[in-house]
Structures are given as C-alpha cells and as structure tokens.
C-alpha cells in the first residue's frame, strides 16, 4: 500500500484528504500541521509521497519542501494549495514539487495525480 504524509495546518483539510486517500487504497502514514513537523515526520515515516500545503505557521510549505528535497532528492511532494497562489506554486515546482492540486480538492484529481506520480517513478 502506498504511504502518504499529509501536511496542512487546517485539521479539517487533513481529515478530508485522509478520507479520500483511505477510501482509495492509500495508507496515511502520518499528518503534520506545519513545515517543521513535516520535515520531522518525513524523516521518521519515510512516506512514498507527501501532500503539502503552502501557507502554514512556523514554517511554510516552500521552506519544508526545500528541506525535504535537501534531505531526499527523490522525495515525491505534491503541493495542495488554494487558488491565487500561483507564484508560490511555481516556486514549489522549481524547488522539486512533482505536481500541484488546487483547493477545493476534487477526489478523482487527487487520486489520479498521486497514482500517476507513484507509477511514473516505479518504471524509472
């Protein structure tokens, strides 16, 4: 089963993502409410893929993404963020994010995006 780390400061959003993923045969390895937790949990849990919000307290998603990519160049991170954050999304992709999903999340789009990234990397 594919292990996912969900990173978002909003508990309701983490729960919504968790529900979608568990319903679609993903294992939620853990959750983080900010970038600092995200880095710690990434190192501890070694997930197959991460969903990363950009706007969070203490450490932004961009800062956490950079730290995770520095720790593991092969990390698979998908940005999940609100409309109107195009500049930050572009910066995230430049810094290693594999894709991005705009909130509000559509179940099919989230599942397809994660599966596509995980499948691409199996064949490499």
C-alpha positions in Angstrom: 0.0 0.0 0.0 1.3 3.5 -0.9 2.2 5.5 2.2 1.2 9.2 2.3 2.2 12.1 4.6 -0.5 14.8 4.8 0.8 18.3 5.6 -1.7 21.1 6.2 -2.3 23.5 9.1 -6.1 23.0 8.8 -7.3 19.9 10.7 -10.5 19.7 8.6 -8.4 19.7 5.4 -6.1 16.9 6.7 -9.2 14.9 7.6 -10.7 15.5 4.1 -7.5 14.3 2.4 -7.2 11.4 4.8 -10.8 10.2 4.0 -10.2 10.5 0.2 -6.9 8.6 0.4 -8.1 5.8 2.7 -11.1 5.2 0.5 -8.8 4.8 -2.5 -6.3 2.3 -1.1 -3.6 4.7 0.2 -2.2 4.3 3.7 -1.9 7.6 5.6 1.4 7.2 7.3 1.0 10.4 9.3 0.0 14.0 9.4 1.8 17.3 10.1 0.3 20.7 10.9 3.3 22.8 9.8 6.6 22.6 7.9 8.7 21.8 10.9 6.5 18.8 11.7 6.5 17.9 8.0 10.3 17.5 7.9 10.4 15.5 11.2 7.6 13.2 10.1 9.2 12.8 6.6 12.4 11.6 8.1 10.7 9.4 10.7 8.0 7.8 8.5 9.7 7.7 5.0 6.4 8.1 3.1 6.1 7.2 -0.6 4.5 10.6 -1.3 3.7 13.9 0.5 0.7 16.3 0.1 2.0 19.7 1.1 0.0 22.9 1.9 2.0 26.1 1.2 0.6 28.6 3.7 1.3 27.3 7.3 2.5 28.8 10.5 6.1 28.4 11.9 7.5 27.2 8.5 5.9 27.5 5.1 5.3 24.6 2.7 8.1 26.0 0.4 10.6 26.0 3.2 9.6 22.5 4.2 9.7 21.3 0.6 13.3 22.7 0.2 14.4 20.9 3.4 12.8 17.6 2.4 14.4 17.8 -1.0 17.8 18.6 0.5 17.3 15.5 2.8 16.0 13.3 0.0 16.4 14.3 -3.7 14.0 11.6 -4.7 11.1 12.8 -2.5 7.7 13.0 -4.1 5.9 16.1 -3.0 2.6 17.3 -4.3 1.5 20.8 -3.4 -2.1 21.2 -2.3 -2.9 24.9 -2.1 -5.6 27.5 -2.7 -6.3 29.4 -5.9 -4.4 32.7 -6.1 -1.1 31.2 -5.0 0.4 30.8 -8.5 3.7 32.4 -7.6 4.2 30.1 -4.6 3.1 27.1 -6.7 5.6 28.0 -9.4 8.4 28.3 -6.7 7.4 24.9 -5.3 7.7 23.2 -8.7 11.1 24.9 -9.2 12.2 23.5 -5.9 11.2 20.0 -6.6 7.4 19.6 -6.2 6.2 16.9 -8.6 2.8 18.5 -9.2 0.1 20.7 -7.6 -3.6 20.4 -6.8 -5.8 23.4 -6.3 -8.2 23.5 -3.3 -11.0 22.8 -3.1 -9.8 19.2 -3.7 -11.6 17.0 -6.2 -11.3 13.4 -5.1 -10.6 12.0 -8.6 -8.0 14.6 -9.4 -6.1 14.0 -6.1 -6.1 10.2 -6.5 -5.1 10.3 -10.2 -2.3 12.8 -9.5 -0.8 10.7 -6.7 -1.1 7.4 -8.6 0.4 9.0 -11.7 3.5 10.3 -9.8 3.9 6.9 -8.0 3.5 4.9 -11.2 6.0 7.1 -13.2 8.6 6.5 -10.5 8.2 2.8 -10.4 9.2 2.5 -14.0 12.4 4.6 -13.7 
